[in-house]
Amino acid sequence: MTDNTKIEKIVSLAKQRGFIFQGSEIYGGLAGTWDYGPLGVALKNNIKRLWWDTFVEKRSDIYGVDAAILMNEKVWDASGHTGAGFTDPLVECTKCKKRFREDHLEDATCPSCGGELGEKKDFNLMFETKVGAQGNQKSYLRPETAQGIFVNFKNVVDTMRPKLPFGIAQSGKAFRNEIAPRDFVFRSREFEIMELEYFVEEKEWESEFSKWQEAIWNWTDSLGLSRENLREVEVEGSDLAHYSKRTVDLEYNYPGKGFDELSGLAYRTDHDLKSHQEESGVKMTYTPVEGDPFIPHVIEPTFGVERALMAVLSESYTEDDLGDGRVFLKLSKQLAPIKVAVFPLMKNKPELVSKAREVYEELRETIPQVMFDDNGNVGKRYRRQDEIGTPWCVTIDFDTLEDNTVTLRDRDTGEQKRIALTALVEALDL
Ligand code: GAP
């Protein structure tokens, strides 16, 4: 299977099985937007939950926030996003008037009609909007979640009294008016970021940066991404964001695309807190137990949810020759949207259906992500569950009615074993 075919198959499976649909599809779509179906939202939530558990719940030095998407416009002046720092180079074809991102073009003529390209302009990626009935207060849909953290720095310090080093984490939507959204959900105009700002003393930044590099590797391990599909890249020169003194991206080897950014780790210095202090007039200092107040420096590990999801789908998409060839998603039990599916052997035997329903309802009490399926034959049902990555299938047959045993089938090996219903939850090992 070539890499191009693999990505086409993943995109098609994502649609067919209810993971990801084109945004506003019935109206012909809206470029750069995607809608998540029942399984897509479950997978996305599982990724976000794993991130939150790893970096907020399991750590005593990181605090969560959920700031507003709409913020005072001065936030973006202070952060530098309204200026030249948050723009992409735009060129327009003088003939067909189509617009392109200049740094993505392979030659100096229009890729659509071959016409001559006009002068390069800086195109700001923020979506502007107006707040209130008067329409005279400008705001933006946030292009990153980080600023919601910085503007709440004092609130968290004053209420939680953390000791340096400590972090503030947030995940949520971000919006960028990308000139050329592409590669499925990889470059969208509306997407989600999971990020945290880790505040440190300036002299500690290098050692803390290294610790975060390690923490990111551990997190990608827990997503099930193999290390040979990942590489660190030192971001240099004009690719470095306007706020960063050092950035190391982690790139994933996306099928049909090659290595590209999955996450970034940036040393933002004291740029943001200092700028907000200047713009707002509010002190953004931290007071140590001993010594004078100072503005901390910050290390920022940031992850794109959609890019993590695309990497997880790519890594888990598997074809093997079980039966007459099958497709399955080798998702970890933690990430799988559905953990177990319950089937009656036959749909037209009420006693089997009712026993299967009973088992399904009982399982739901301990494992909410259970699916009941009585459509088609058992082989077809296995196929459907394989394609959505369900680790276990349980079949209720006539023996179940006699001796309360069921057939438990393992997604990866296809192996089936007979077990007592009383041992089922333990055998699922979720
Ligand atoms: N606060 C830092 C920041 O926003 P970024 O590298 O611009 O850094 C963070 O974006 C992450 O968001 C990236 O590492 C990438 O995974 C994801 N991302 C960026 N632009 C995206 C887009 N247009 N569509 C989907 N994900 C995107």
Boltz pocket constraint, residues with backbone or C-beta under 6 A from the ligand:
constraints:
  - pocket:
      binder: B
      contacts: [[A, 143], [A, 144], [A, 145], [A, 146], [A, 176], [A, 178], [A, 185], [A, 186], [A, 187], [A, 188], [A, 189], [A, 190], [A, 191], [A, 192], [A, 193], [A, 195], [A, 261], [A, 262], [A, 263], [A, 264], [A, 300], [A, 302], [A, 303], [A, 304], [A, 305], [A, 306], [A, 307]]
      max_distance: 6.0
